[in-house]
Amino acid sequence: MLAMKYVVILGFVAIIGSLAAALVFMMRGDRAPDAEDANAPRNNHMARALAFRIGFSVLLFAIVLLSYFMGWIQPTGLPVSR
């Protein structure tokens, strides 16, 4: 169970890191560094970083769902009172 905490923390760090990388690419600009022409091809680093973020999110969700079905983690929600 302790290993799952580390997996979830690592997943969140990867998601936040990818989001931060996309922010850096957005703030720098999306043009090629040696391109002075306005019609120069665009780099897609920001889109790739955001795609990785989505991939990390889906992977983390799948790992948590699989862990629940395998019995590695248990729900600890609030009890239902009627």
Biopython code that builds the backbone (N, CA, C, O; Angstrom):
import numpy as np
from Bio.PDB.StructureBuilder import StructureBuilder

atoms = [
    (1, "MET", "N", (0.828, -1.186, 0.000)),
    (1, "MET", "CA", (0.000, 0.000, 0.000)),
    (1, "MET", "C", (0.876, 1.255, 0.000)),
    (1, "MET", "O", (0.511, 2.263, -0.604)),
    (2, "LEU", "N", (2.006, 1.201, 0.660)),
    (2, "LEU", "CA", (2.906, 2.353, 0.693)),
    (2, "LEU", "C", (3.498, 2.614, -0.693)),
    (2, "LEU", "O", (3.745, 3.761, -1.068)),
    (3, "ALA", "N", (3.722, 1.535, -1.446)),
    (3, "ALA", "CA", (4.259, 1.700, -2.801)),
    (3, "ALA", "C", (3.281, 2.448, -3.691)),
    (3, "ALA", "O", (3.696, 3.216, -4.558)),
    (4, "MET", "N", (1.981, 2.231, -3.487)),
    (4, "MET", "CA", (0.987, 2.921, -4.303)),
    (4, "MET", "C", (1.004, 4.423, -4.034)),
    (4, "MET", "O", (0.752, 5.216, -4.941)),
    (5, "LYS", "N", (1.295, 4.818, -2.806)),
    (5, "LYS", "CA", (1.397, 6.244, -2.504)),
    (5, "LYS", "C", (2.527, 6.873, -3.305)),
    (5, "LYS", "O", (2.389, 7.978, -3.828)),
    (6, "TYR", "N", (3.646, 6.163, -3.396)),
    (6, "TYR", "CA", (4.776, 6.678, -4.159)),
    (6, "TYR", "C", (4.468, 6.730, -5.656)),
    (6, "TYR", "O", (4.902, 7.650, -6.350)),
    (7, "VAL", "N", (3.726, 5.753, -6.146)),
    (7, "VAL", "CA", (3.338, 5.755, -7.566)),
    (7, "VAL", "C", (2.434, 6.947, -7.857)),
    (7, "VAL", "O", (2.611, 7.625, -8.869)),
    (8, "VAL", "N", (1.471, 7.209, -6.984)),
    (8, "VAL", "CA", (0.554, 8.337, -7.184)),
    (8, "VAL", "C", (1.304, 9.661, -7.082)),
    (8, "VAL", "O", (1.062, 10.568, -7.879)),
    (9, "ILE", "N", (2.204, 9.784, -6.120)),
    (9, "ILE", "CA", (2.995, 11.013, -5.989)),
    (9, "ILE", "C", (3.857, 11.214, -7.220)),
    (9, "ILE", "O", (3.944, 12.328, -7.737)),
    (10, "LEU", "N", (4.497, 10.154, -7.701)),
    (10, "LEU", "CA", (5.317, 10.256, -8.905)),
    (10, "LEU", "C", (4.469, 10.654, -10.116)),
    (10, "LEU", "O", (4.909, 11.438, -10.957)),
    (11, "GLY", "N", (3.251, 10.108, -10.199)),
    (11, "GLY", "CA", (2.347, 10.478, -11.298)),
    (11, "GLY", "C", (1.966, 11.946, -11.251)),
    (11, "GLY", "O", (1.948, 12.620, -12.281)),
    (12, "PHE", "N", (1.658, 12.450, -10.045)),
    (12, "PHE", "CA", (1.316, 13.865, -9.928)),
    (12, "PHE", "C", (2.506, 14.764, -10.247)),
    (12, "PHE", "O", (2.337, 15.824, -10.851)),
    (13, "VAL", "N", (3.694, 14.355, -9.852)),
    (13, "VAL", "CA", (4.892, 15.137, -10.171)),
    (13, "VAL", "C", (5.112, 15.170, -11.684)),
    (13, "VAL", "O", (5.474, 16.209, -12.237)),
    (14, "ALA", "N", (4.895, 14.036, -12.354)),
    (14, "ALA", "CA", (5.039, 13.996, -13.811)),
    (14, "ALA", "C", (4.003, 14.888, -14.489)),
    (14, "ALA", "O", (4.320, 15.566, -15.467)),
    (15, "ILE", "N", (2.777, 14.898, -13.987)),
    (15, "ILE", "CA", (1.722, 15.733, -14.561)),
    (15, "ILE", "C", (2.058, 17.212, -14.378)),
    (15, "ILE", "O", (1.961, 17.991, -15.326)),
    (16, "ILE", "N", (2.449, 17.600, -13.177)),
    (16, "ILE", "CA", (2.783, 19.004, -12.910)),
    (16, "ILE", "C", (4.032, 19.416, -13.686)),
    (16, "ILE", "O", (4.104, 20.534, -14.196)),
    (17, "GLY", "N", (5.012, 18.522, -13.777)),
    (17, "GLY", "CA", (6.228, 18.823, -14.533)),
    (17, "GLY", "C", (5.943, 19.035, -16.011)),
    (17, "GLY", "O", (6.500, 19.944, -16.627)),
    (18, "SER", "N", (5.085, 18.210, -16.579)),
    (18, "SER", "CA", (4.720, 18.360, -17.981)),
    (18, "SER", "C", (3.948, 19.660, -18.207)),
    (18, "SER", "O", (4.140, 20.333, -19.220)),
    (19, "LEU", "N", (3.080, 20.007, -17.264)),
    (19, "LEU", "CA", (2.334, 21.256, -17.365)),
    (19, "LEU", "C", (3.283, 22.453, -17.262)),
    (19, "LEU", "O", (3.108, 23.445, -17.970)),
    (20, "ALA", "N", (4.281, 22.366, -16.389)),
    (20, "ALA", "CA", (5.268, 23.440, -16.260)),
    (20, "ALA", "C", (6.109, 23.561, -17.532)),
    (20, "ALA", "O", (6.432, 24.669, -17.959)),
    (21, "ALA", "N", (6.461, 22.434, -18.131)),
    (21, "ALA", "CA", (7.221, 22.475, -19.391)),
    (21, "ALA", "C", (6.404, 23.144, -20.492)),
    (21, "ALA", "O", (6.941, 23.924, -21.278)),
    (22, "ALA", "N", (5.109, 22.842, -20.552)),
    (22, "ALA", "CA", (4.251, 23.487, -21.550)),
    (22, "ALA", "C", (4.186, 24.996, -21.310)),
    (22, "ALA", "O", (4.171, 25.775, -22.263)),
    (23, "LEU", "N", (4.146, 25.407, -20.051)),
    (23, "LEU", "CA", (4.133, 26.832, -19.733)),
    (23, "LEU", "C", (5.416, 27.503, -20.192)),
    (23, "LEU", "O", (5.381, 28.604, -20.742)),
    (24, "VAL", "N", (6.543, 26.849, -19.971)),
    (24, "VAL", "CA", (7.827, 27.411, -20.402)),
    (24, "VAL", "C", (7.857, 27.544, -21.916)),
    (24, "VAL", "O", (8.273, 28.580, -22.434)),
    (25, "PHE", "N", (7.424, 26.512, -22.634)),
    (25, "PHE", "CA", (7.411, 26.578, -24.099)),
    (25, "PHE", "C", (6.451, 27.653, -24.586)),
    (25, "PHE", "O", (6.722, 28.310, -25.592)),
    (26, "MET", "N", (5.332, 27.843, -23.889)),
    (26, "MET", "CA", (4.379, 28.868, -24.283)),
    (26, "MET", "C", (4.960, 30.262, -24.071)),
    (26, "MET", "O", (4.791, 31.141, -24.916)),
    (27, "MET", "N", (5.648, 30.468, -22.937)),
    (27, "MET", "CA", (6.203, 31.787, -22.639)),
    (27, "MET", "C", (7.378, 32.135, -23.552)),
    (27, "MET", "O", (7.578, 33.304, -23.880)),
    (28, "ARG", "N", (8.152, 31.135, -23.962)),
    (28, "ARG", "CA", (9.271, 31.375, -24.866)),
    (28, "ARG", "C", (8.817, 31.685, -26.278)),
    (28, "ARG", "O", (9.495, 32.409, -27.007)),
    (29, "GLY", "N", (7.716, 31.161, -26.654)),
    (29, "GLY", "CA", (7.237, 31.302, -28.025)),
    (29, "GLY", "C", (7.329, 29.957, -28.704)),
    (29, "GLY", "O", (8.087, 29.086, -28.277)),
    (30, "ASP", "N", (6.567, 29.789, -29.751)),
    (30, "ASP", "CA", (6.494, 28.492, -30.396)),
    (30, "ASP", "C", (7.189, 28.469, -31.741)),
    (30, "ASP", "O", (7.035, 27.500, -32.484)),
    (31, "ARG", "N", (7.940, 29.486, -32.079)),
    (31, "ARG", "CA", (8.653, 29.523, -33.353)),
    (31, "ARG", "C", (10.010, 28.862, -33.210)),
    (31, "ARG", "O", (10.557, 28.757, -32.112)),
    (32, "ALA", "N", (10.535, 28.427, -34.319)),
    (32, "ALA", "CA", (11.896, 27.883, -34.323)),
    (32, "ALA", "C", (12.854, 28.998, -33.941)),
    (32, "ALA", "O", (12.643, 30.139, -34.352)),
    (33, "PRO", "N", (13.907, 28.713, -33.163)),
    (33, "PRO", "CA", (14.782, 29.777, -32.663)),
    (33, "PRO", "C", (15.525, 30.529, -33.757)),
    (33, "PRO", "O", (15.852, 31.702, -33.575)),
    (34, "ASP", "N", (15.800, 29.890, -34.883)),
    (34, "ASP", "CA", (16.536, 30.570, -35.947)),
    (34, "ASP", "C", (15.623, 31.140, -37.027)),
    (34, "ASP", "O", (16.096, 31.608, -38.063)),
    (35, "ALA", "N", (14.326, 31.101, -36.785)),
    (35, "ALA", "CA", (13.368, 31.559, -37.788)),
    (35, "ALA", "C", (13.065, 33.042, -37.592)),
    (35, "ALA", "O", (12.519, 33.456, -36.570)),
    (36, "GLU", "N", (13.433, 33.820, -38.591)),
    (36, "GLU", "CA", (13.093, 35.245, -38.564)),
    (36, "GLU", "C", (11.887, 35.522, -39.439)),
    (36, "GLU", "O", (11.256, 36.573, -39.323)),
    (37, "ASP", "N", (11.573, 34.600, -40.297)),
    (37, "ASP", "CA", (10.442, 34.746, -41.212)),
    (37, "ASP", "C", (9.150, 34.398, -40.472)),
    (37, "ASP", "O", (9.114, 33.452, -39.685)),
    (38, "ALA", "N", (8.107, 35.155, -40.724)),
    (38, "ALA", "CA", (6.821, 34.917, -40.066)),
    (38, "ALA", "C", (6.163, 33.631, -40.559)),
    (38, "ALA", "O", (5.294, 33.075, -39.887)),
    (39, "ASN", "N", (6.580, 33.160, -41.737)),
    (39, "ASN", "CA", (5.995, 31.944, -42.304)),
    (39, "ASN", "C", (6.817, 30.699, -41.987)),
    (39, "ASN", "O", (6.608, 29.651, -42.598)),
    (40, "ALA", "N", (7.743, 30.801, -41.048)),
    (40, "ALA", "CA", (8.585, 29.662, -40.700)),
    (40, "ALA", "C", (7.742, 28.599, -39.998)),
    (40, "ALA", "O", (6.744, 28.923, -39.355)),
    (41, "PRO", "N", (8.137, 27.341, -40.117)),
    (41, "PRO", "CA", (7.356, 26.285, -39.448)),
    (41, "PRO", "C", (7.409, 26.430, -37.936)),
    (41, "PRO", "O", (8.400, 26.895, -37.373)),
    (42, "ARG", "N", (6.333, 26.026, -37.297)),
    (42, "ARG", "CA", (6.227, 26.152, -35.836)),
    (42, "ARG", "C", (6.711, 24.871, -35.170)),
    (42, "ARG", "O", (6.480, 23.766, -35.662)),
    (43, "ASN", "N", (7.380, 25.044, -34.053)),
    (43, "ASN", "CA", (7.712, 23.888, -33.222)),
    (43, "ASN", "C", (6.471, 23.500, -32.444)),
    (43, "ASN", "O", (5.660, 24.358, -32.095)),
    (44, "ASN", "N", (6.319, 22.227, -32.172)),
    (44, "ASN", "CA", (5.132, 21.778, -31.453)),
    (44, "ASN", "C", (5.505, 21.260, -30.072)),
    (44, "ASN", "O", (4.920, 20.284, -29.601)),
    (45, "HIS", "N", (6.466, 21.897, -29.416)),
    (45, "HIS", "CA", (6.903, 21.448, -28.098)),
    (45, "HIS", "C", (5.802, 21.610, -27.057)),
    (45, "HIS", "O", (5.619, 20.733, -26.213)),
    (46, "MET", "N", (5.073, 22.710, -27.105)),
    (46, "MET", "CA", (4.020, 22.929, -26.122)),
    (46, "MET", "C", (2.906, 21.893, -26.284)),
    (46, "MET", "O", (2.411, 21.354, -25.294)),
    (47, "ALA", "N", (2.517, 21.619, -27.514)),
    (47, "ALA", "CA", (1.469, 20.624, -27.744)),
    (47, "ALA", "C", (1.923, 19.240, -27.305)),
    (47, "ALA", "O", (1.131, 18.470, -26.762)),
    (48, "ARG", "N", (3.189, 18.921, -27.535)),
    (48, "ARG", "CA", (3.708, 17.628, -27.112)),
    (48, "ARG", "C", (3.720, 17.523, -25.584)),
    (48, "ARG", "O", (3.379, 16.475, -25.036)),
    (49, "ALA", "N", (4.109, 18.594, -24.898)),
    (49, "ALA", "CA", (4.123, 18.581, -23.431)),
    (49, "ALA", "C", (2.705, 18.418, -22.882)),
    (49, "ALA", "O", (2.500, 17.696, -21.907)),
    (50, "LEU", "N", (1.735, 19.078, -23.494)),
    (50, "LEU", "CA", (0.346, 18.935, -23.040)),
    (50, "LEU", "C", (-0.195, 17.535, -23.347)),
    (50, "LEU", "O", (-0.986, 16.991, -22.576)),
    (51, "ALA", "N", (0.232, 16.956, -24.470)),
    (51, "ALA", "CA", (-0.175, 15.584, -24.786)),
    (51, "ALA", "C", (0.408, 14.605, -23.769)),
    (51, "ALA", "O", (-0.267, 13.659, -23.362)),
    (52, "PHE", "N", (1.651, 14.825, -23.360)),
    (52, "PHE", "CA", (2.241, 13.984, -22.315)),
    (52, "PHE", "C", (1.473, 14.131, -21.006)),
    (52, "PHE", "O", (1.280, 13.152, -20.285)),
    (53, "ARG", "N", (1.034, 15.353, -20.694)),
    (53, "ARG", "CA", (0.268, 15.573, -19.468)),
    (53, "ARG", "C", (-1.029, 14.776, -19.500)),
    (53, "ARG", "O", (-1.407, 14.163, -18.502)),
    (54, "ILE", "N", (-1.701, 14.782, -20.622)),
    (54, "ILE", "CA", (-2.934, 14.006, -20.758)),
    (54, "ILE", "C", (-2.636, 12.514, -20.645)),
    (54, "ILE", "O", (-3.380, 11.771, -20.006)),
    (55, "GLY", "N", (-1.552, 12.090, -21.266)),
    (55, "GLY", "CA", (-1.160, 10.684, -21.179)),
    (55, "GLY", "C", (-0.835, 10.265, -19.750)),
    (55, "GLY", "O", (-1.235, 9.187, -19.312)),
    (56, "PHE", "N", (-0.106, 11.122, -19.015)),
    (56, "PHE", "CA", (0.214, 10.819, -17.620)),
    (56, "PHE", "C", (-1.061, 10.759, -16.778)),
    (56, "PHE", "O", (-1.178, 9.911, -15.894)),
    (57, "SER", "N", (-2.011, 11.647, -17.043)),
    (57, "SER", "CA", (-3.265, 11.652, -16.286)),
    (57, "SER", "C", (-4.066, 10.381, -16.531)),
    (57, "SER", "O", (-4.582, 9.776, -15.591)),
    (58, "VAL", "N", (-4.169, 9.978, -17.787)),
    (58, "VAL", "CA", (-4.906, 8.761, -18.119)),
    (58, "VAL", "C", (-4.205, 7.540, -17.529)),
    (58, "VAL", "O", (-4.860, 6.633, -17.016)),
    (59, "LEU", "N", (-2.876, 7.516, -17.603)),
    (59, "LEU", "CA", (-2.121, 6.401, -17.037)),
    (59, "LEU", "C", (-2.297, 6.323, -15.521)),
    (59, "LEU", "O", (-2.467, 5.234, -14.973)),
    (60, "LEU", "N", (-2.258, 7.461, -14.846)),
    (60, "LEU", "CA", (-2.449, 7.475, -13.401)),
    (60, "LEU", "C", (-3.853, 6.989, -13.038)),
    (60, "LEU", "O", (-4.013, 6.218, -12.091)),
    (61, "PHE", "N", (-4.856, 7.428, -13.772)),
    (61, "PHE", "CA", (-6.220, 6.965, -13.526)),
    (61, "PHE", "C", (-6.325, 5.459, -13.730)),
    (61, "PHE", "O", (-6.952, 4.770, -12.925)),
    (62, "ALA", "N", (-5.720, 4.940, -14.791)),
    (62, "ALA", "CA", (-5.771, 3.504, -15.068)),
    (62, "ALA", "C", (-5.057, 2.712, -13.975)),
    (62, "ALA", "O", (-5.521, 1.640, -13.587)),
    (63, "ILE", "N", (-3.935, 3.227, -13.477)),
    (63, "ILE", "CA", (-3.208, 2.534, -12.409)),
    (63, "ILE", "C", (-4.029, 2.504, -11.127)),
    (63, "ILE", "O", (-4.084, 1.475, -10.453)),
    (64, "VAL", "N", (-4.667, 3.620, -10.783)),
    (64, "VAL", "CA", (-5.494, 3.651, -9.571)),
    (64, "VAL", "C", (-6.692, 2.712, -9.728)),
    (64, "VAL", "O", (-7.041, 1.997, -8.789)),
    (65, "LEU", "N", (-7.312, 2.706, -10.885)),
    (65, "LEU", "CA", (-8.454, 1.821, -11.120)),
    (65, "LEU", "C", (-8.029, 0.359, -11.066)),
    (65, "LEU", "O", (-8.715, -0.451, -10.443)),
    (66, "LEU", "N", (-6.928, 0.005, -11.696)),
    (66, "LEU", "CA", (-6.421, -1.362, -11.669)),
    (66, "LEU", "C", (-6.043, -1.769, -10.245)),
    (66, "LEU", "O", (-6.301, -2.899, -9.830)),
    (67, "SER", "N", (-5.442, -0.862, -9.512)),
    (67, "SER", "CA", (-5.054, -1.152, -8.129)),
    (67, "SER", "C", (-6.273, -1.429, -7.259)),
    (67, "SER", "O", (-6.242, -2.299, -6.388)),
    (68, "TYR", "N", (-7.336, -0.688, -7.500)),
    (68, "TYR", "CA", (-8.577, -0.920, -6.744)),
    (68, "TYR", "C", (-9.144, -2.301, -7.062)),
    (68, "TYR", "O", (-9.533, -3.039, -6.157)),
    (69, "PHE", "N", (-9.192, -2.650, -8.354)),
    (69, "PHE", "CA", (-9.745, -3.946, -8.734)),
    (69, "PHE", "C", (-8.875, -5.107, -8.273)),
    (69, "PHE", "O", (-9.391, -6.189, -7.993)),
    (70, "MET", "N", (-7.564, -4.901, -8.189)),
    (70, "MET", "CA", (-6.654, -5.957, -7.736)),
    (70, "MET", "C", (-6.617, -6.057, -6.212)),
    (70, "MET", "O", (-6.055, -7.010, -5.673)),
    (71, "GLY", "N", (-7.208, -5.084, -5.510)),
    (71, "GLY", "CA", (-7.245, -5.121, -4.057)),
    (71, "GLY", "C", (-6.015, -4.518, -3.404)),
    (71, "GLY", "O", (-5.819, -4.676, -2.199)),
    (72, "TRP", "N", (-5.186, -3.832, -4.174)),
    (72, "TRP", "CA", (-3.977, -3.223, -3.628)),
    (72, "TRP", "C", (-4.293, -1.976, -2.822)),
    (72, "TRP", "O", (-3.536, -1.615, -1.921)),
    (73, "ILE", "N", (-5.404, -1.310, -3.133)),
    (73, "ILE", "CA", (-5.838, -0.136, -2.376)),
    (73, "ILE", "C", (-7.300, -0.333, -1.998)),
    (73, "ILE", "O", (-8.033, -1.056, -2.673)),
    (74, "GLN", "N", (-7.710, 0.305, -0.932)),
    (74, "GLN", "CA", (-9.092, 0.209, -0.458)),
    (74, "GLN", "C", (-9.660, 1.619, -0.326)),
    (74, "GLN", "O", (-8.940, 2.539, 0.063)),
    (75, "PRO", "N", (-10.935, 1.800, -0.643)),
    (75, "PRO", "CA", (-11.538, 3.112, -0.459)),
    (75, "PRO", "C", (-11.667, 3.440, 1.026)),
    (75, "PRO", "O", (-11.986, 2.570, 1.836)),
    (76, "THR", "N", (-11.421, 4.679, 1.371)),
    (76, "THR", "CA", (-11.528, 5.113, 2.763)),
    (76, "THR", "C", (-12.380, 6.362, 2.853)),
    (76, "THR", "O", (-12.046, 7.301, 3.575)),
    (77, "GLY", "N", (-13.469, 6.372, 2.129)),
    (77, "GLY", "CA", (-14.333, 7.538, 2.098)),
    (77, "GLY", "C", (-15.097, 7.720, 3.396)),
    (77, "GLY", "O", (-14.949, 6.942, 4.339)),
    (78, "LEU", "N", (-15.902, 8.741, 3.429)),
    (78, "LEU", "CA", (-16.731, 9.024, 4.603)),
    (78, "LEU", "C", (-17.852, 7.995, 4.694)),
    (78, "LEU", "O", (-18.399, 7.589, 3.668)),
    (79, "PRO", "N", (-18.200, 7.567, 5.905)),
    (79, "PRO", "CA", (-19.303, 6.618, 6.043)),
    (79, "PRO", "C", (-20.643, 7.284, 5.700)),
    (79, "PRO", "O", (-20.848, 8.475, 5.930)),
    (80, "VAL", "N", (-21.512, 6.497, 5.162)),
    (80, "VAL", "CA", (-22.840, 6.994, 4.787)),
    (80, "VAL", "C", (-23.757, 6.862, 5.990)),
    (80, "VAL", "O", (-23.929, 5.765, 6.521)),
    (81, "SER", "N", (-24.344, 7.963, 6.424)),
    (81, "SER", "CA", (-25.298, 7.905, 7.537)),
    (81, "SER", "C", (-26.692, 8.226, 6.994)),
    (81, "SER", "O", (-26.876, 9.180, 6.237)),
    (82, "ARG", "N", (-27.647, 7.424, 7.388)),
    (82, "ARG", "CA", (-29.006, 7.616, 6.879)),
    (82, "ARG", "C", (-29.922, 8.039, 7.959)),
    (82, "ARG", "O", (-31.110, 8.249, 7.714)),
]
sb = StructureBuilder()
sb.init_structure("model")
sb.init_model(0)
sb.init_chain("A")
sb.init_seg("    ")
for serial, (resi, resn, name, xyz) in enumerate(atoms, 1):
    if name == "N":
        sb.init_residue(resn, " ", resi, " ")
    sb.init_atom(name, np.array(xyz, "f"), 0.0, 1.0, " ", f" {name:<3s}", serial, name[0])
structure = sb.get_structure()
